[in-house]
Amino acid sequence: MQIGDRLCLIPTVIGGKDLIDTGPQPCRVVYIHPQWRFFIVDFCNAITGETWREVMYFTDRGGEIRRKE
């Protein structure tokens, strides 16, 4: 993964009533922690065009994405 990569992830913040239960949304990686502890992605609401950022976390060494607990 690199900054600028496009991913499809499920947002934890829903950008309005129309996006509830829509599943994975396209997003772009904007920051990766230097020790690969977390990364930040930008989501864009397809209806309103508003963007929001969310922090996603890596597991220990596996490279799998996990949610904040």
N, C-alpha and C positions, 0 to 999 in steps of 0.2 A: 504494500500500500504506500502511496505517495500523496503529497499535497496536490490537489487538483483532480484526483481520481473521482469518478462517479460511481456511486453505490446505490443499491435499493435496500433501504432499511425501514423498519416500522418506527415511526415517530412516537415518542411518549407524550408529546404536547400536540394536541389536535388543533389545527388551525381553523376552527369553526365547526359548526354543526354538520356541514355537508361532507366533512372528511372522516367522520366516525366509521370505524370498521372497514376502511378501504384497503387495508393491508400495507405491504411495503410501498414506500414512496421514493422517487429518485432524490438523491442528495449528492453534495460535493464535499470532499474532505478539504478543510481549510487550515487545520492545525493538527500536528502529531507531537505528543509529548516527547522530549529528547530520549527518555528511557522507555518509550513505548508503553506507558501506563494507561493512557487514554488518548482519544482523538476527538476533534470537534468537526461536526458536519453542518452544512447549510441546507435546509429544506426550503422549498418554495411552494406556496399554496397555489394550485393550478387555477383556482377560481378567482381569487383576489389579487394574486401576484405578490402578496406579502411574503417575506422570508423570515425564518427564525433559525437559531442555532441550537444544537443539542450536543451534549458530551456523551460519548460512547466509550466503553471500557474494553480493554483486551483481557483475555485470561492469562494465566501464567505461562508464557512461552509458546502456547499452541497457536496463537494468531487468531483464535476464534473470538468473535465479538460477544460480549455479554452486557447485560443491563446493570445499571447502578442498583445496588441493594440497600 
